Amino acid sequence: MLLTHGADVILAGGKYHTPLQAAAYFYPSTLGDIAEAGADINAVGGELDTAIHAAAFRYSVDGVKLLLSRGADGRIIAGK
């Protein structure tokens, strides 16, 4: 819904850093739409560092697979 109203998927800051990272943690079913809208798959920041870290933290195998298929770098080290 937010995407249809022009939400900024690149906006960064706060606890989950980007909308993609927040989605990976709370709503993994929305990851494809947010990635398609131009989100930075490998953005680093916030409490969980990257979207793939957030998905893995929540044991979202489908989320991790989707992010990897969209080019997420699983080799990014937390805090780097």
C-alpha positions as CSV (number, residue, x, y, z in Angstrom):
1,M,0.0,0.0,0.0
2,L,2.7,2.5,0.9
3,L,4.5,1.8,-2.4
4,T,1.3,2.7,-4.4
5,H,1.4,6.1,-2.6
6,G,5.0,6.8,-3.4
7,A,6.9,5.6,-0.4
8,D,10.7,6.2,-0.6
9,V,12.3,2.7,-0.6
10,I,15.8,4.3,-0.3
11,L,15.1,6.3,2.8
12,A,17.5,5.3,5.5
13,G,17.7,5.8,9.3
14,G,16.3,4.5,12.5
15,K,16.3,1.1,14.1
16,Y,15.7,-0.9,11.0
17,H,17.6,1.5,8.7
18,T,15.7,0.9,5.4
19,P,12.2,-0.2,4.4
20,L,13.7,-3.3,2.9
21,Q,15.4,-4.2,6.2
22,A,12.2,-3.6,8.2
23,A,10.2,-5.7,5.7
24,A,12.8,-8.5,5.9
25,Y,12.2,-8.5,9.7
26,F,8.5,-8.0,9.9
27,Y,6.9,-8.6,6.5
28,P,9.1,-10.9,4.3
29,S,6.2,-11.4,1.9
30,T,6.7,-7.8,0.7
31,L,10.4,-8.1,0.0
32,G,9.9,-8.7,-3.8
33,D,7.8,-5.6,-4.2
34,I,10.2,-3.4,-2.3
35,A,13.2,-4.7,-4.1
36,E,11.4,-4.2,-7.4
37,A,10.7,-0.6,-6.4
38,G,14.5,0.1,-6.4
39,A,15.6,-0.6,-2.8
40,D,19.3,-1.0,-2.2
41,I,19.5,-4.8,-1.5
42,N,22.8,-4.5,0.3
43,A,22.3,-1.3,2.3
44,V,24.1,-1.5,5.6
45,G,22.9,0.1,8.9
46,G,20.5,-0.2,11.7
47,E,20.3,-2.9,14.4
48,L,20.4,-5.8,12.0
49,D,23.0,-4.4,9.4
50,T,21.4,-5.7,6.1
51,A,18.1,-7.0,4.9
52,I,19.6,-10.5,4.5
53,H,20.8,-10.4,8.1
54,A,17.2,-9.4,9.2
55,A,15.6,-12.2,7.2
56,A,18.1,-14.7,8.6
57,F,17.6,-13.4,12.2
58,R,13.8,-14.2,11.7
59,Y,14.6,-17.6,10.2
60,S,12.9,-16.5,7.0
61,V,14.3,-19.0,4.5
62,D,12.1,-17.7,1.7
63,G,13.2,-14.1,2.5
64,V,16.8,-15.1,2.4
65,K,16.3,-16.9,-0.9
66,L,14.5,-14.0,-2.4
67,L,17.1,-11.5,-1.4
68,L,19.9,-13.7,-2.8
69,S,18.0,-14.1,-6.0
70,R,17.9,-10.3,-6.2
71,G,21.6,-9.9,-5.7
72,A,22.0,-9.6,-2.0
73,D,25.6,-10.2,-0.8
74,G,25.5,-12.9,1.9
75,R,29.2,-12.2,2.6
76,I,28.7,-8.7,4.1
77,I,30.0,-8.9,7.7
78,A,27.8,-7.3,10.3
79,G,29.1,-3.9,11.4
80,K,31.3,-3.5,8.3
